[in-house]
Amino acid sequence: MRRDLQYKAEAFGESLASNAELYLSNGDNVRLEQLVRRFSNRDHLLGIGIYDTTGSSLVMTRELGPLVGGTPPALSTALAKDRPETRWTRLHFHRVYLLAAPLHSADRNVIGGIVLVYETSYIRSQIFGVWGRVFVRIAGQVLVIVFITLLILRWTLVGPIARAAQWMKTLRTGKQMPPSADLDFLLPLTREIAPLAEGMQRAREAAEKEARLRNTNESIWTSQRLAEHVRNKLDGSSLFVVSNREPYIHNWQGNSITVTVPASGLVTAIEPILCACNGTWVAQGSGSADAETVDSNDRLQVPPDDPKYTLRRVWLSAAEEEGYYYGFANEGLWPLCHMAHTRPTFRASDWDFYNKVNERFADALVEEMAGEKNPVVLIQDYHFALLPRLIKDRVPSARVAIFWHIPWPNPESFSICPWQREILDGLLGADLIGFHVQAHCNNFLSTVDRVLEARVDWEHFSVKRNDHLSSVLPFPISVDLTEDASDTTAVHSAEEERSAIISELGIEATFLGVGVDRVDYTKGIVERFQAVESFLERHPRYQGKFTFIQIGAPTRSNIPRYAEFQREVEFEANRINDRFKRGKWRPIVFLNRQHSHQEVRRYYRAAHVCLVTSLHDGMNLVAKEYVASRTDERGALILSRFTGAARELHDAIIVNPYDIQATGEAIARVLEMDVSEIIDRMRRMRRTVKEHNIYWWAGSLIGELCELRLKR
């Protein structure tokens, strides 16, 4: 019926257009109006409209005006592309079929457009009528069959089945009893019942045991479980978190203040704990309106909608931020700890700022801890290597942990730092020092053993220095993997998401790969591009089919090495594209801007493969974010062996990112991998991430810190 309506509309439209073109060319609006009126009463035709080239209505039936409103989008498309356009759509709760076509002058120039709108509800009504009749017929047949069946059961089976049920009930309770004589015709069934009853008993015992284990050690961590766990571990003590980045940033936008939450797994993990115990988060105030939103003590209650903990902001001058953050932390410690062949730069002035900023955070933290009996302090990352000792010297009763989010190099590499003794001594002020993997713990202990006078206990992974014991343990950080039915990003299938992204980017591709990184020289982005180039060279059948999308967020661009690396990445992408691209297809799409978590998740879901080719990384959460996003259990992960994630995600395709050809072959392998293997690998990786998620990480870290003090 839809097809018939289309044919009828097209035939009528062609007939009507020929007359309309003649009248429109002559500017005869009167005849146009007569033409429209004469043909407006056809079956199911809601209205006719004649428009000029700008989309303005010239002539229109009375019923059509309220339905269409302005210029129909289909007409705009038809005028722009100079071809008819059709739509099955809704107009003010009316289901309609809309045909829009351009009108031409004698020399074939577009001089306007015509719109025909047909009502289609009659199609739906007839469909429902057909189904209604079919349903009534089938329902009648089913009722007859059910009635006959019930009669047969009633006459022949009800009595024996009732006695069989009683016999099964006796077996279910654990008692042994032979079946009655009138159950002989059910003998094959009775032979299976006794083993089944025994199996049910064993299953019940196993379920009871599993329930007891689950009550004592639940496998999946949630924010609620984390909050309750930490509340019990703290036992009334207050929790204080220190990080360089703040969980809420206030900025001026015109004359109003907006608040944003940075995309951070740390905020996801730590905020439920602070909300549960009314804790305090100490961080640098970095927003343009941060100063306007704090009280006289630089404090602010957050979250804004439901305040439950305190955010204490610390202020830094531009010179302090340049020296402490961009200088010593990111031109010194960052390349020092990452074996990515970028020379670290150490300046005495940067070291002075680093000391000064660590002392300022210590002052703020001590102010916040005033009056606390046994405060618990959790310090984040390499920006605050001196802070544990500063806190411990001033508040000996504090339980202090620091988590080092980046790798720790071997002793020979770390000896490059002119202030290695001061950094190690500062870190050893903590009761607990956490790294992502055991290898980084071992490197740290070896460095301490070589540089300082301290007793390293390799059996218990601890260091004793000046009568203070520091445990050094691995806590692999993770992401939040939840099966949330309300997640709007999971509404569309991977195929739909892929088609939408390809359309948005204006490219042609059959297979998509994705990489998500800051534009940082440790992430192996250039090597990744070269692996794509090698893959296309060695597997030319994928030329024109495979496109790799690199989401690259600009970062630390005022540091010369980062600005230089940005140019290297752009050059390599352009070089490879110039070599291979044809038509709309490009082998590499480089999206050099910040993307929200929701935007990135779309690319994760659309990609056939995600490449994580870091040259050296503490963990790399992109790998786990990709796995967490694949609720469809599709997609493959190619993962650098030099990431912490490679120690956990064993079902990823592990590569050496320096081996360009092997990494390219890994791309070919996953694109040709059997679907069942892809599903099995992704399912196992998702189980790993789900069982060891971000809440498990936070609970393990803080729980271990509290237990350490109790043991000692």
C-alpha positions as CSV (number, residue, x, y, z in Angstrom):
1,M,0.0,0.0,0.0
2,R,2.9,2.3,0.7
3,R,4.4,1.5,-2.7
4,D,1.1,2.1,-4.4
5,L,0.8,5.5,-2.6
6,Q,4.3,6.4,-3.8
7,Y,3.5,5.5,-7.4
8,K,0.2,7.5,-7.2
9,A,1.9,10.5,-5.7
10,E,4.8,10.5,-8.2
11,A,2.4,10.2,-11.2
12,F,0.1,12.9,-9.8
13,G,3.1,15.1,-8.9
14,E,4.5,14.9,-12.4
15,S,1.2,15.7,-14.0
16,L,0.6,18.6,-11.6
17,A,4.2,19.9,-12.0
18,S,4.0,20.3,-15.7
19,N,1.0,22.7,-15.4
20,A,2.5,24.5,-12.4
21,E,5.8,25.1,-14.2
22,L,3.9,26.8,-17.0
23,Y,1.9,29.1,-14.7
24,L,4.9,29.8,-12.4
25,S,7.1,30.8,-15.4
26,N,4.4,33.3,-16.4
27,G,3.9,34.5,-12.9
28,D,0.2,33.6,-13.1
29,N,-0.6,33.0,-9.4
30,V,-4.3,33.0,-10.0
31,R,-4.1,30.0,-12.3
32,L,-1.8,28.4,-9.8
33,E,-4.4,28.8,-7.1
34,Q,-7.1,27.4,-9.4
35,L,-4.9,24.5,-10.2
36,V,-4.3,23.7,-6.6
37,R,-8.0,24.0,-5.7
38,R,-9.1,21.8,-8.6
39,F,-6.9,18.8,-7.5
40,S,-7.1,19.2,-3.7
41,N,-9.9,16.8,-3.2
42,R,-8.2,13.6,-4.2
43,D,-8.2,10.5,-2.0
44,H,-6.0,10.8,1.1
45,L,-4.5,14.0,-0.2
46,L,-4.1,16.4,2.7
47,G,-2.8,19.3,0.7
48,I,-0.7,20.9,-2.1
49,G,1.8,23.7,-1.8
50,I,3.6,25.7,-4.4
51,Y,6.8,27.6,-3.3
52,D,9.3,29.9,-4.8
53,T,13.0,29.2,-4.9
54,T,13.5,30.7,-1.4
55,G,11.0,28.3,0.1
56,S,8.3,30.9,0.6
57,S,4.8,29.7,0.0
58,L,3.1,31.1,-3.1
59,V,-0.1,29.0,-3.2
60,M,-1.2,26.4,-0.6
61,T,-4.4,24.5,0.2
62,R,-6.1,25.7,3.4
63,E,-5.5,22.4,5.3
64,L,-1.8,22.3,4.6
65,G,-0.8,25.5,6.2
66,P,-1.2,24.5,9.9
67,L,0.4,21.2,9.2
68,V,3.6,22.3,7.5
69,G,4.3,25.7,9.1
70,G,7.5,27.0,7.5
71,T,9.5,25.5,4.6
72,P,9.4,21.7,4.8
73,P,13.0,20.3,5.1
74,A,12.4,17.9,2.2
75,L,11.6,20.9,-0.1
76,S,14.8,22.6,1.0
77,T,16.8,19.5,0.1
78,A,14.9,19.0,-3.2
79,L,15.6,22.6,-4.2
80,A,19.3,22.3,-3.2
81,K,19.9,19.0,-5.0
82,D,17.5,19.7,-7.9
83,R,15.7,16.3,-7.5
84,P,12.5,15.0,-5.9
85,E,12.6,14.1,-2.2
86,T,10.2,11.9,-0.3
87,R,9.6,11.5,3.4
88,W,7.4,9.2,5.6
89,T,7.0,11.3,8.6
90,R,4.7,12.9,11.2
91,L,3.2,16.4,11.0
92,H,1.3,17.5,14.1
93,F,0.4,14.0,15.1
94,H,-0.6,13.1,11.5
95,R,1.3,10.2,9.8
96,V,2.0,11.5,6.3
97,Y,3.8,10.8,3.1
98,L,5.5,14.0,1.8
99,L,6.7,14.4,-1.8
100,A,8.7,17.5,-2.6
101,A,10.0,18.3,-6.1
102,P,11.7,21.2,-7.9
103,L,9.8,23.1,-10.6
104,H,11.8,24.2,-13.7
105,S,11.5,26.9,-16.4
106,A,11.8,26.1,-20.1
107,D,15.6,26.4,-19.9
108,R,15.6,23.9,-17.0
109,N,16.4,26.4,-14.3
110,V,14.8,25.8,-10.9
111,I,12.1,28.4,-10.4
112,G,10.3,26.9,-7.4
113,G,9.0,23.8,-5.8
114,I,5.9,21.8,-5.2
115,V,4.9,19.8,-2.1
116,L,2.2,17.0,-2.0
117,V,1.2,15.7,1.5
118,Y,-0.8,12.5,1.7
119,E,-2.4,11.1,4.9
120,T,-1.2,7.6,5.6
121,S,-3.2,6.6,8.7
122,Y,-5.5,4.5,6.5
123,I,-2.6,2.1,5.8
124,R,-2.0,1.6,9.5
125,S,-5.7,1.1,10.1
126,Q,-5.9,-1.6,7.4
127,I,-2.8,-3.3,8.8
128,F,-4.4,-3.4,12.2
129,G,-7.6,-4.7,10.7
130,V,-5.8,-7.6,9.0
131,W,-3.9,-8.5,12.1
132,G,-7.0,-8.3,14.2
133,R,-8.8,-10.8,12.0
134,V,-5.8,-13.1,12.0
135,F,-5.5,-12.8,15.8
136,V,-9.2,-13.7,16.4
137,R,-8.9,-16.7,14.1
138,I,-5.7,-18.0,15.8
139,A,-7.1,-17.3,19.3
140,G,-10.2,-19.3,18.5
141,Q,-8.1,-22.3,17.3
142,V,-5.9,-22.1,20.4
143,L,-8.9,-22.1,22.7
144,V,-10.3,-25.2,21.0
145,I,-6.9,-27.0,21.3
146,V,-6.5,-25.9,25.0
147,F,-10.0,-27.2,25.8
148,I,-9.4,-30.6,24.3
149,T,-6.0,-30.9,26.0
150,L,-7.4,-30.0,29.4
151,L,-10.1,-32.7,28.9
152,I,-7.5,-35.3,28.1
153,L,-5.3,-34.4,31.0
154,R,-8.3,-34.3,33.4
155,W,-9.4,-37.8,32.4
156,T,-6.1,-39.6,32.2
157,L,-3.2,-37.8,34.0
158,V,-4.3,-35.7,36.9
159,G,-4.4,-38.4,39.5
160,P,-1.1,-40.1,38.6
161,I,0.6,-36.8,38.3
162,A,-0.6,-35.7,41.7
163,R,0.8,-38.9,43.2
164,A,4.0,-38.4,41.3
165,A,4.3,-34.9,42.6
166,Q,3.9,-36.1,46.2
167,W,6.6,-38.7,45.6
168,M,8.9,-36.0,44.2
169,K,8.2,-33.8,47.1
170,T,9.3,-36.6,49.4
171,L,12.5,-37.1,47.5
172,R,13.2,-33.3,47.5
173,T,13.1,-33.3,51.3
174,G,15.9,-36.0,51.3
175,K,13.7,-39.0,52.1
176,Q,13.9,-42.2,50.0
177,M,10.5,-43.9,49.0
178,P,9.7,-46.2,46.0
179,P,7.1,-45.0,43.5
180,S,3.5,-46.4,43.7
181,A,2.4,-49.1,41.3
182,D,0.1,-46.9,39.2
183,L,3.2,-44.9,38.1
184,D,4.6,-47.7,36.0
185,F,3.6,-45.9,32.8
186,L,5.9,-43.0,34.0
187,L,8.8,-45.4,34.6
188,P,11.3,-43.6,32.3
189,L,10.5,-40.4,34.2
190,T,10.8,-42.0,37.6
191,R,14.3,-43.3,36.7
192,E,15.5,-39.7,36.2
193,I,13.7,-38.2,39.2
194,A,15.9,-39.8,41.9
195,P,19.2,-38.5,40.5
196,L,17.6,-35.2,39.9
197,A,16.5,-34.9,43.5
198,E,20.0,-35.8,44.6
199,G,21.4,-33.1,42.3
200,M,19.0,-30.5,43.7
201,Q,20.2,-31.3,47.2
202,R,23.8,-30.8,46.2
203,A,22.9,-27.6,44.4
204,R,21.1,-26.2,47.4
205,E,24.1,-26.9,49.6
206,A,26.4,-25.2,47.0
207,A,24.1,-22.2,46.8
208,E,24.0,-21.8,50.6
209,K,27.8,-21.9,50.6
210,E,28.0,-19.4,47.8
211,A,25.6,-17.1,49.7
212,R,27.8,-17.2,52.8
213,L,30.9,-16.4,50.7
214,R,29.1,-13.5,49.0
215,N,28.0,-12.0,52.3
216,T,31.5,-12.0,53.5
217,N,33.3,-11.1,50.3
218,E,31.1,-9.7,47.6
219,S,32.8,-9.9,44.2
220,I,31.6,-6.7,42.5
221,W,32.4,-3.3,44.0
222,T,30.0,-0.4,43.7
223,S,30.2,3.2,44.9
224,Q,27.8,2.3,47.8
225,R,29.9,-0.7,48.8
226,L,33.0,1.4,48.6
227,A,31.6,4.1,50.8
228,E,30.4,1.6,53.4
229,H,33.7,-0.2,53.3
230,V,35.8,2.9,53.8
231,R,33.5,4.3,56.5
232,N,34.1,1.1,58.5
233,K,37.8,1.1,57.9
234,L,38.2,4.7,58.9
235,D,36.3,4.0,62.2
236,G,35.5,7.6,62.9
237,S,38.7,9.1,61.4
238,S,38.5,11.9,58.8
239,L,39.7,11.4,55.2
240,F,41.8,14.1,53.4
241,V,42.6,13.8,49.7
242,V,45.3,15.9,48.0
243,S,45.6,16.3,44.2
244,N,46.8,18.9,41.8
245,R,43.5,18.9,39.8
246,E,40.3,19.8,41.6
247,P,37.0,17.9,41.4
248,Y,34.9,21.0,40.6
249,I,36.1,24.0,38.5
250,H,34.2,27.3,38.5
251,N,34.6,29.5,35.4
252,W,33.1,32.8,34.3
253,Q,30.9,32.5,31.2
254,G,29.8,36.0,30.3
255,N,28.3,37.4,33.5
256,S,27.5,34.1,35.1
257,I,29.5,31.4,36.8
258,T,29.5,27.8,35.5
259,V,30.8,24.7,37.3
260,T,32.3,21.7,35.5
261,V,33.5,18.3,36.6
262,P,36.7,17.3,34.8
263,A,36.7,13.8,33.2
264,S,38.7,11.9,35.8
265,G,38.5,8.4,37.2
266,L,39.9,9.8,40.4
267,V,36.8,11.9,41.0
268,T,34.6,8.8,40.3
269,A,36.5,6.8,42.9
270,I,37.1,9.2,45.6
271,E,34.0,11.3,45.7
272,P,31.7,8.6,47.1
273,I,34.1,8.1,50.0
274,L,34.4,11.8,50.9
275,C,30.6,12.1,50.7
276,A,30.2,9.2,53.1
277,C,32.6,10.4,55.7
278,N,32.3,14.2,55.3
279,G,35.9,14.4,54.2
280,T,38.1,17.2,52.6
281,W,39.7,17.5,49.2
282,V,42.7,19.8,48.9
283,A,43.5,20.9,45.3
284,Q,44.8,23.9,43.3
285,G,42.2,26.4,42.4
286,S,42.5,26.7,38.6
287,G,39.1,28.1,37.4
288,S,38.6,31.8,36.5
289,A,35.8,32.0,39.0
290,D,37.2,29.7,41.7
291,A,38.2,32.6,44.0
292,E,34.6,34.1,43.9
293,T,33.0,30.8,45.0
294,V,35.0,30.1,48.2
295,D,34.6,31.5,51.7
296,S,37.2,33.5,53.7
297,N,39.1,30.2,54.5
298,D,39.2,29.2,50.8
299,R,36.7,26.4,51.4
300,L,33.7,25.4,49.4
301,Q,31.0,22.7,50.1
302,V,30.5,20.3,47.2
303,P,28.9,18.7,45.2
304,P,27.0,21.9,44.4
305,D,23.6,20.3,44.3
306,D,24.0,18.2,47.4
307,P,27.0,19.4,49.5
308,K,28.5,16.6,51.5
309,Y,32.3,17.3,51.7
310,T,34.7,20.2,51.7
311,L,36.9,21.4,48.8
312,R,39.8,23.4,50.0
313,R,41.5,25.4,47.3
314,V,45.2,26.4,47.2
315,W,46.3,29.4,45.1
316,L,49.4,29.5,43.0
317,S,50.9,32.3,41.1
318,A,51.7,32.0,37.4
319,A,55.4,31.7,38.1
320,E,54.8,29.0,40.8
321,E,52.7,27.0,38.4
322,E,55.2,27.3,35.6
323,G,58.1,26.2,37.8
324,Y,56.4,23.5,39.9
325,Y,53.9,22.0,37.4
326,Y,55.2,22.6,33.9
327,G,58.9,22.8,34.9
328,F,59.9,20.3,37.6
329,A,56.9,17.9,37.4
330,N,56.4,17.7,33.7
331,E,59.8,18.6,32.2
332,G,61.7,16.8,34.9
333,L,59.9,13.9,36.6
334,W,57.5,13.0,33.8
335,P,60.2,12.2,31.1
336,L,62.5,10.8,33.9
337,C,59.9,8.2,34.9
338,H,58.8,7.4,31.3
339,M,61.3,5.6,29.2
340,A,60.3,7.4,26.0
341,H,63.7,8.8,25.0
342,T,63.0,12.4,25.9
343,R,65.7,14.0,28.0
344,P,64.4,15.3,31.3
345,T,65.2,18.9,32.2
346,F,66.1,19.8,35.8
347,R,66.5,23.5,36.8
348,A,67.3,24.7,40.3
349,S,64.6,27.4,40.0
350,D,62.0,24.7,39.2
351,W,63.1,22.6,42.2
352,D,62.7,25.7,44.4
353,F,59.2,26.2,43.2
354,Y,58.4,22.5,43.6
355,N,59.6,22.7,47.3
356,K,57.6,25.9,47.9
357,V,54.3,24.5,46.4
358,N,54.6,21.2,48.4
359,E,55.1,23.3,51.6
360,R,52.1,25.4,50.7
361,F,49.9,22.3,50.3
362,A,51.3,21.0,53.6
363,D,50.3,24.2,55.3
364,A,46.7,24.0,53.9
365,L,46.4,20.3,54.8
366,V,47.6,20.9,58.4
367,E,45.1,23.7,58.8
368,E,42.3,21.3,57.7
369,M,43.5,18.5,60.0
370,A,43.6,20.7,63.1
371,G,41.9,18.9,65.9
372,E,41.7,15.6,64.2
373,K,42.9,12.6,66.3
374,N,44.0,10.1,63.6
375,P,43.5,11.7,60.2
376,V,43.9,9.6,57.0
377,V,45.6,11.3,54.1
378,L,45.6,10.1,50.5
379,I,48.0,12.0,48.2
380,Q,47.8,11.7,44.5
381,D,50.8,11.6,42.0
382,Y,54.2,12.9,41.3
383,H,53.3,16.5,41.9
384,F,53.6,16.0,45.6
385,A,56.7,13.7,46.2
386,L,57.8,15.8,49.2
387,L,54.4,16.1,50.8
388,P,54.3,12.8,52.8
389,R,57.4,13.7,54.8
390,L,56.1,17.3,55.4
391,I,52.8,16.0,56.8
392,K,54.4,13.2,58.8
393,D,56.8,15.5,60.5
394,R,54.0,17.9,61.5
395,V,51.3,15.4,62.3
396,P,52.9,12.1,63.3
397,S,49.5,10.5,64.1
398,A,48.3,10.9,60.5
399,R,48.1,7.8,58.4
400,V,49.6,8.9,55.0
401,A,49.4,7.2,51.6
402,I,50.6,8.4,48.3
403,F,49.7,6.8,45.0
404,W,52.2,7.3,42.2
405,H,50.2,7.2,38.9
406,I,53.2,7.0,36.5
407,P,55.9,4.4,36.2
408,W,59.0,4.3,38.4
409,P,62.2,3.8,36.5
410,N,65.1,1.6,37.3
411,P,67.8,3.0,39.8
412,E,70.2,3.9,37.0
413,S,67.6,6.1,35.2
414,F,66.3,7.7,38.4
415,S,69.9,8.7,39.4
416,I,69.7,11.3,36.6
417,C,67.7,13.5,39.0
418,P,69.9,15.8,41.0
419,W,67.5,15.7,44.0
420,Q,66.8,12.0,44.1
421,R,67.6,11.7,47.8
422,E,65.2,14.4,48.7
423,I,62.4,12.9,46.6
424,L,62.9,9.4,48.1
425,D,63.0,10.8,51.6
426,G,59.8,12.7,51.0
427,L,58.0,9.7,49.7
428,L,59.2,7.5,52.6
429,G,57.3,9.8,54.9
430,A,54.2,7.9,53.8
431,D,52.9,4.8,55.6
432,L,51.9,3.3,52.2
433,I,53.3,4.0,48.7
434,G,51.2,2.7,45.9
435,F,52.1,2.0,42.3
436,H,50.1,0.4,39.4
437,V,52.2,-2.8,39.1
438,Q,54.7,-4.8,41.1
439,A,57.5,-4.0,38.6
440,H,57.3,-0.3,39.6
441,C,57.3,-1.3,43.3
442,N,60.4,-3.3,42.7
443,N,62.1,-0.5,40.9
444,F,61.3,1.9,43.7
445,L,62.7,-0.5,46.4
446,S,65.8,-1.0,44.3
447,T,66.3,2.8,44.0
448,V,65.9,3.2,47.8
449,D,68.3,0.4,48.4
450,R,70.9,2.0,46.2
451,V,70.5,5.7,47.2
452,L,69.5,5.9,50.9
453,E,70.6,4.3,54.2
454,A,67.5,2.3,54.8
455,R,66.5,-1.4,55.4
456,V,64.5,-2.8,52.4
457,D,62.4,-5.8,53.3
458,W,61.9,-7.6,50.0
459,E,59.7,-10.3,51.6
460,H,57.1,-7.8,52.8
461,F,57.9,-5.1,50.2
462,S,58.5,-2.4,52.8
463,V,61.2,0.1,53.7
464,K,62.4,1.0,57.3
465,R,64.1,4.4,57.6
466,N,64.7,6.3,60.8
467,D,62.3,4.0,62.7
468,H,59.5,4.6,60.3
469,L,58.1,1.8,58.2
470,S,56.7,2.4,54.6
471,S,54.9,-0.4,52.7
472,V,55.3,-0.4,48.9
473,L,52.4,-2.2,47.2
474,P,50.7,-2.4,43.8
475,F,47.1,-1.2,43.3
476,P,46.2,-1.3,39.6
477,I,43.8,1.6,39.0
478,S,40.7,0.9,36.8
479,V,37.5,2.4,35.5
480,D,33.8,2.2,36.4
481,L,32.2,-0.6,34.5
482,T,28.5,-0.7,35.2
483,E,25.6,-2.5,33.4
484,D,23.3,0.6,33.4
485,A,20.2,0.2,31.4
486,S,19.6,4.0,31.5
487,D,22.9,4.6,29.7
488,T,21.9,6.7,26.7
489,T,25.2,6.0,24.9
490,A,24.3,2.3,24.6
491,V,21.0,2.9,22.8
492,H,22.4,2.7,19.3
493,S,24.1,-0.4,18.0
494,A,27.8,-0.4,17.0
495,E,26.8,-0.4,13.3
496,E,24.5,2.6,13.7
497,E,27.1,4.5,15.7
498,R,29.8,3.6,13.0
499,S,27.6,4.8,10.2
500,A,26.8,8.0,12.0
501,I,30.5,8.8,12.7
502,I,31.5,8.0,9.2
503,S,28.8,10.4,7.9
504,E,29.9,13.1,10.4
505,L,33.5,12.9,9.4
506,G,32.6,12.9,5.7
507,I,34.7,9.8,4.9
508,E,34.1,6.4,3.4
509,A,35.2,3.4,5.3
510,T,34.2,-0.2,6.2
511,F,36.4,-0.8,9.2
512,L,37.3,1.7,11.9
513,G,40.1,1.8,14.4
514,V,40.4,4.3,17.2
515,G,43.1,5.7,19.5
516,V,42.4,8.1,22.4
517,D,45.3,10.0,24.0
518,R,46.7,13.3,25.0
519,V,49.2,14.4,22.4
520,D,52.1,13.2,24.5
521,Y,55.4,11.7,23.3
522,T,55.0,8.7,25.7
523,K,51.8,7.5,24.0
524,G,53.4,6.1,20.8
525,I,51.1,8.0,18.4
526,V,53.7,8.4,15.6
527,E,54.6,4.7,15.9
528,R,50.8,3.9,15.8
529,F,50.4,5.9,12.5
530,Q,53.4,4.1,11.0
531,A,51.9,0.7,12.0
532,V,48.7,1.7,10.1
533,E,50.9,2.6,7.1
534,S,52.7,-0.8,7.3
535,F,49.3,-2.6,7.6
536,L,48.0,-0.9,4.5
537,E,51.2,-1.6,2.6
538,R,51.2,-5.3,3.4
539,H,47.5,-5.8,3.1
540,P,46.4,-3.6,0.2
541,R,42.9,-5.1,0.1
542,Y,42.1,-2.9,3.1
543,Q,43.1,0.3,1.3
544,G,39.9,2.3,0.8
545,K,38.3,0.3,3.6
546,F,40.2,0.8,6.9
547,T,40.3,4.2,8.6
548,F,42.1,4.9,11.8
549,I,40.6,7.8,14.0
550,Q,43.1,9.4,16.4
551,I,41.4,11.5,19.1
552,G,44.3,13.6,20.3
553,A,43.7,16.1,23.1
554,P,46.2,19.0,23.1
555,T,48.2,19.1,26.3
556,R,51.0,21.2,27.9
557,S,51.5,23.0,24.7
558,N,53.7,25.7,26.4
559,I,56.4,23.1,26.9
560,P,58.6,23.1,23.8
561,R,58.8,19.3,23.5
562,Y,55.0,19.0,23.5
563,A,54.6,21.7,20.9
564,E,57.3,20.0,18.7
565,F,55.6,16.6,19.2
566,Q,52.2,18.1,18.1
567,R,53.8,19.1,14.8
568,E,55.4,15.6,14.4
569,V,52.0,13.9,14.8
570,E,50.3,16.3,12.3
571,F,53.1,15.8,9.8
572,E,53.0,12.0,10.0
573,A,49.2,12.0,9.6
574,N,49.4,14.3,6.6
575,R,52.2,12.3,5.0
576,I,50.4,9.0,5.3
577,N,47.1,10.5,4.0
578,D,48.8,12.1,1.1
579,R,50.4,8.7,0.2
580,F,47.2,6.6,0.3
581,K,44.0,8.7,0.3
582,R,41.7,8.5,-2.6
583,G,38.2,10.0,-3.0
584,K,36.5,10.4,0.3
585,W,38.6,7.7,2.0
586,R,41.5,8.6,4.3
587,P,43.6,6.2,6.2
588,I,44.0,8.5,9.2
589,V,41.6,11.0,10.7
590,F,43.3,13.2,13.4
591,L,40.8,14.9,15.7
592,N,43.0,17.4,17.6
593,R,40.7,18.8,20.3
594,Q,39.3,17.9,23.7
595,H,36.4,15.4,23.6
596,S,33.9,14.7,26.4
597,H,33.6,11.2,27.8
598,Q,30.3,10.8,26.0
599,E,31.8,11.7,22.7
600,V,34.8,9.3,23.2
601,R,32.5,6.5,24.2
602,R,30.7,6.8,20.8
603,Y,34.0,6.2,19.0
604,Y,34.9,3.3,21.4
605,R,31.5,1.6,20.5
606,A,31.9,2.1,16.8
607,A,35.5,0.9,16.4
608,H,36.4,-2.6,15.3
609,V,39.8,-2.2,17.0
610,C,41.3,0.1,19.6
611,L,45.1,0.7,19.5
612,V,47.0,1.6,22.7
613,T,50.6,1.7,21.8
614,S,52.2,3.7,24.7
615,L,56.0,3.6,24.7
616,H,55.8,3.5,28.6
617,D,52.8,4.0,30.8
618,G,51.8,3.4,34.4
619,M,48.5,1.9,33.6
620,N,46.7,3.5,30.6
621,L,43.0,3.7,31.3
622,V,42.1,4.1,27.7
623,A,42.5,0.3,27.3
624,K,40.1,-0.3,30.2
625,E,37.7,2.4,29.1
626,Y,37.4,0.8,25.7
627,V,36.6,-2.6,27.3
628,A,34.1,-1.0,29.6
629,S,32.3,0.7,26.7
630,R,31.9,-2.5,24.7
631,T,28.6,-3.7,26.2
632,D,28.0,-5.6,22.9
633,E,31.2,-7.7,23.7
634,R,32.6,-6.9,20.2
635,G,35.7,-5.1,19.3
636,A,39.4,-6.0,19.8
637,L,42.1,-4.3,21.8
638,I,45.7,-4.0,20.6
639,L,47.8,-3.1,23.7
640,S,51.4,-2.1,24.2
641,R,53.4,-4.5,26.4
642,F,54.8,-1.4,28.1
643,T,51.6,-0.5,29.9
644,G,50.4,-1.6,33.3
645,A,47.1,-2.7,31.7
646,A,48.9,-5.4,29.8
647,R,49.5,-7.2,33.1
648,E,45.7,-7.5,33.6
649,L,44.1,-7.6,30.1
650,H,45.7,-10.9,28.9
651,D,43.1,-11.3,26.1
652,A,44.2,-8.1,24.4
653,I,46.6,-8.5,21.4
654,I,49.9,-7.6,23.1
655,V,52.5,-5.8,20.9
656,N,55.8,-4.1,21.1
657,P,55.0,-0.6,19.7
658,Y,58.5,-0.1,18.5
659,D,58.0,-3.1,16.2
660,I,56.0,-1.2,13.5
661,Q,55.5,-4.2,11.2
662,A,54.3,-6.5,14.0
663,T,51.9,-3.9,15.2
664,G,50.5,-3.5,11.7
665,E,50.1,-7.3,11.4
666,A,48.2,-7.2,14.7
667,I,45.7,-4.9,13.0
668,A,45.2,-7.4,10.2
669,R,44.9,-10.2,12.7
670,V,42.0,-8.6,14.6
671,L,40.2,-7.6,11.5
672,E,40.2,-11.2,10.3
673,M,39.6,-12.7,13.7
674,D,36.6,-15.1,14.1
675,V,33.7,-13.4,15.8
676,S,33.5,-16.1,18.5
677,E,37.1,-15.4,19.5
678,I,36.5,-11.7,19.6
679,I,33.5,-12.2,21.9
680,D,35.4,-14.6,24.2
681,R,38.3,-12.3,24.5
682,M,36.2,-9.2,25.2
683,R,34.0,-11.1,27.6
684,R,37.0,-12.2,29.7
685,M,38.5,-8.7,29.6
686,R,35.2,-7.2,30.7
687,R,35.0,-9.6,33.6
688,T,38.5,-8.5,34.7
689,V,37.6,-4.8,34.6
690,K,34.3,-5.4,36.3
691,E,35.8,-7.4,39.2
692,H,38.7,-4.9,39.6
693,N,37.0,-1.6,38.9
694,I,37.8,1.9,40.2
695,Y,35.9,1.3,43.4
696,W,37.9,-1.8,44.1
697,W,41.1,0.2,43.6
698,A,40.0,2.9,46.0
699,G,38.7,0.4,48.6
700,S,41.9,-1.7,48.4
701,L,44.2,1.4,48.7
702,I,42.5,3.0,51.7
703,G,41.6,-0.3,53.3
704,E,45.3,-1.4,53.2
705,L,46.4,2.0,54.7
706,C,44.0,1.6,57.6
707,E,45.1,-2.0,58.1
708,L,48.7,-1.2,58.2
709,R,48.4,1.0,61.2
710,L,46.3,-1.6,63.0
711,K,48.9,-4.3,62.3
712,R,51.7,-2.2,63.7
